């Protein structure tokens, strides 16, 4: 039986009642076909868990299990592969020499390993900046991909700054396709938006897979999709997918962050993009202090709600998912912890009911929880279980 979560008396929560009427253009075509052409590609499972549906008081619950994506234990390879493909395609389209490219990025673990893997497979190089708090085993996995790894004595935002400086050093050209060193960062800021945009496009494959898998399961379109959030790039992809349909599509989108790094929740509450000081969290891949600049308008206008959860409840969610046959690290399990917090944080009280109403959930609703990493991606999970 699942353990009983212990949520804070005042749940960190934000809701936007106008989100489901907001629309945006769709992701470009061709992304899923590109991924399907890769040797290791296969759609990741969408696993139905009736036990969770009964617990949450809804009709059906599915978990999108990203524990093995293109040979890696997290979803990040979708964005890294598409972005690197775009960079190299533009490079081949020029008269620039065919010398190797060094792909540079900062990472809390999964994105950096994905960049390093793609670089190695394509005969390129990688230089990965790793902030404090990333487990040594995760850093070693990046090194095992033949990448140069630089340890940064600071948080994720500082690692991003150092990676950007390194990519802009001697030998860098003016265009992404011409540099000998190219920053492939999964967050954007003013003046650096093209490559993060390609990464977001790469994530669209995950959502087109969900559409096909729900249809095969005889399920209706999801009433709610819960998305773990760091800088907001995956959430931007979710908003793009569901808000590019008709305004009456009805899918609510819930962002879930660690309470130690709730930059999106804080920004939504203040209605402006803000940086926050981050603390320690086992949800290392979500330990980000600043929303991506290109994600922010999508998050502000297209997210129905945001919630922050603690490490203990993420760890409980990971253990419960493991008992149900789903390998999920702390970041992936955050989606279950978040929907539990939204629907049960004060039992059957008015707060939980108002949040259920904000998400337009009914006893027949279908929920999709994105489990963005497996246990192999995050060694912190094993330590939290001891």
N, C-alpha and C positions, 0 to 999 in steps of 0.2 A: 504494500500500500504506500502511496506517495507520502512523504513527510509533510507536516503542516508548515507552510512558510511563515516567517515572522516579519511582517512588513512594518515600516515606520508608521507612527501615529498619523503624521501628515504626509501623504504620498506625494512625491514630486510628479506633477501632472500638468499637462496643457492640452486643450482641445480647441479645434477650429471648426465650427459648424458649417462653414461655407466651402470646405475643401472639396466635397464631392461634386460641386457645381463648377469647379475650375477645370479648364481644359488646356492642353498643350499639344504640339506636334508629336508624332510617333518617332521612335528610334529608326535609323536608316535600315533599309533591307540589306541582305547579304551577310549579316553578322553570323547568323546561325549556320548558313551554308559554309562559311569559312571555318567555323569550329568543327563542323561535321567532316571537313576534309582532313583534320588532324588525326594522326595515327592512334592516339589514345582516347579519342572522343567517344563517349557514350552518354546519353542523358543520365543524370543522377536520379536516384529513386525519390519518388513521392510516396511516403509511407502513411497509410491511414492508421490512426490510433484511437479506437473507440473508447478506451479507458479515459483518455483525456477529454473526449467529447462529453462523456457522462460527468466528469469532474467539473467542467466549465459550463455545463448547462446549455450545450449547443448540439446541432444535429450531427456534424461530422468535423473531425480535425485531421489534417494532413501535415506531415513534416517533410519539407524539402531537405534531403540529407546530402550535404555537400562534403562528406567525409572522404570522398575519393573523386576528385575532379581533375581530369587530364593528368592522372598519375600523382597528384598532390592532395594533401588532406584538407583543402579549403577551396572556396569558390574563386579566389583571387586570380587564378590562371586564366579565367575567361577575359578579364579586362587587360591583363598584362600581355597575353598573346595577341589580341586584336590591336592594341596600341603599338606593339613592336612590329607587327605586320604592316601597319600603316607607315611607320617610320621607314622601314626598309624598302617598302614599295616606292615611296617618294625618293629615296636615295637611288634606287635602281633606275628611276625615270629621269635622272639627271646625268650629266657627264662626269659626276664626281667619281674619283677612284673607288675601287671596291675594297679598300682596306677595312679592317675590323672596326666596329663601333663599340664603345664602352657605354653600356646602359647604366645610369646612375639613379639611385633612389634611396629614400629613407623608409624605414619599415618598423612596425611593431612585431613583425614575424612573417605572416603569410604572403603579403604582397612582395616583399623583398625576395623571398624564396621563389615565388612564381617568376619574377623578372630574371633572377639568376638561372632558373631552369630553362626558360625560353632562350636566353642568351647562349647558354651552353649548347643546347640542341641545334641552334642556328649558326654555330661557329663564331659567336661574338663574345664580348667580355661583359662583366658586370662588376660594379662597385656599389656596395650596399652599406648604408649608414644605419646603425642600430642604437636606439636610445637606451638610457638606463631603464631597468624594469623588465627588459626582454630576457627570457630565461636562457641560460647558457646553452642548453640543448637546442633551442630554436635557432640561436646564432650559429651553432655548429652545423645545423642542417643547411643553412645558407652557404657556409664555407664548403660544405660537401658538394655543392653545385659548381665548384671551382670559381667562386666569386671572391673578390677582395672585400673583406668586411672591416669597417671602421667603427669602433665602439665610441659612442658619444656620451660624455658625462653631463647629461641633461635630458629633458623630456623630449617627446616626439617632435614638438614644434621646432626645437633647437636642431634636432637631427635633420629635419626638412631643410632648415636654413643652410646647414653645412653641406648637404647633398646638392642643393641648388648652386652654392658657391663653387663646389668641385666641378659640376657639369659646365659651369660658365667660365672655367679656367682656360689656360692656353690651349689652342687647338680647336676651340669651339667656333662654329660658324654662325651665320645669322638665321638659318632656317633649320627646323627640326630634322629634315631629311639630309642635311649637309654636314652636320657636326660630327667630329670624331668621338665626342662625348655627348650623350643625350640624356637629359633628365626625364625619367618615366615615372612621375609622381602621381599618386592617386588622390591628390588634393590640388585645388586650383587657387590662384590669387591673381590680382590685377597684373596683366602682362604675361601670365602663364596659364593658358586655358585650353589650348588645342589638344595637347596630349591627355590631360585629365578627362577631356570630353570623349576622346576615343576609348579610354578605360571604361567610362560609364556606358558607352555604346556596347562594349564587350559584354557587360553584365546582362544585356537584354536577352541573351540566349536562355538564361535561367528562367525568365518569366514566360518565354514562348514554350519552353518545355513544360512548365506548370500548366499552361492552357491545355496542351495536348493530353497531359496525364490526367487532369481533372475530367476532361471529356471522356477519356477511356474508362474512367472509374464511374461514369454516370453521375458525376457531381455537377452541381450548378456552379456558376462563377463564384469565386470566393466572396463571402461577406466581409472578411477581414484578412489582411496579410500583415503579420508582425515581422518587423525588420530590425535586426541589430544595427546600431549606428555608431560610427566613429566620426569621420569628417562629413559623412552624409552621401557619399557617392553611390552606394548600393541603394539607399533610399531614393536618391534622385532617379536611378534607373527604374525603381518600382513606381514612382510617381509618373514618370514618362510613359510607362507601359499602361497603367490603369487610367490615367487622366487623358490619354490620347484617344480613348473610346468616347462614346456618347456621355454626356453629363449625367445620364440616368443609369450608368453602369452599376453604381451602388457599392463598389468595393471600398471599404474603409482601410486606411493605412495607418499603422501604429509604429512609431519609432521607439526603440528601446536602447537606453544608454546606461553605462555604469554611473552610480551616483557620485563617484570620484572624478568623473570626466564628462559631465553633462553639458557640453558646449551647445548642442542643438536645442535642448530643452530650455536652457538659459536664454539663448537667442530668440527662440519663439516667444518666450514669456515677455521679453523686452521688445520684441518686434524689430530687432536689428541684429546683424551678425556680430557676435562678441567672442572674444577669447576668454577662456577661464583657466585658472591655475589647476592643474591636474594632480591627483594624488595617486597612491598605489592601488592597483586592482589586479585580480587574476584575469580579468577580461582584457588582456594586454592589447589585443587587436583593436579594441574600442577606446583605448586610452589616448584620446586626441583632444586638444584644447581649442581648436579653431575650426569652424565649419568651412568646407570648400566654397569658394566664391561662386562657382558655377552651380553648385547644388543649392545654395541658399534660396534663390527665388522659388525653386520647386518645392523645397521643404516648407517655406513660409506659406505658400498658397495651396499646396497639394496634399500635405499631411493632415489627417483627421485628428491625430493626437500624438503625444509623446509622453514617455514615462521613464523614470530612472529607477534602477534596481541595485541591490548590493551584492557583494561577492557570495555571501552565504546562500542567498536565494538562487543565484545562478548555479552554484555548485549543487544545490538540491535538485534543481531542474535537470542538470546533466546526469545526476545519478538516476533520477526517475526515467529519463529518456533511455539510459543504458539498460535499465530493467525491462524496458519495452522493446529493446532490440535496436535502438538508434545510437550510434556513436556520435557524441556531441561534446565539444569542448566548451569552456565557459562562455566564449563569445557566441557560439551557436545556440547554447541553451538559454542565453539572455532573452530570446524571443518568447520562450515558454514562461520564464520568470516574469517577463513584462506583462503578458496577457493575464497571468495569475494575479499579479499586483492590481491590474486594472479592474478585474472582475471580482476579486475576493479580498482585497486589502482590508476592508472593515466588515468582513462576513457578509451578511445579507442587508447591511445598513444602507442608508440613503446615498452615501458616497459611491459605493459599488454599483448601485442601481443607476445613478446618474451617469457614471462612466459607461455602463452597458448601453444606456440610451444614446449617449454621444457617439458610440460606435455602431449604433443601429443594429445591435445583435438581438436575435430571436431564438427560440428553442430549435428552429430548423436551420439555423445559419451554418455555413461552411467556413471553417477557419484554416488558413495556411500559415504555418510557422516556418520561417527560414532558419535552418540550422547551418550556419555558414562555415563551420569547421568541425572536423572530427577530433577525437581525443589525441590523436598523434600530432596535431598541430600545436597543442598548447600543454607543455609539461606542467604548468601550474595546476591543472586539474588533478593530477595524480598526487601532488603535494597537499592540496586542500582536502583530499579524501583521507589523509593519514591522521 
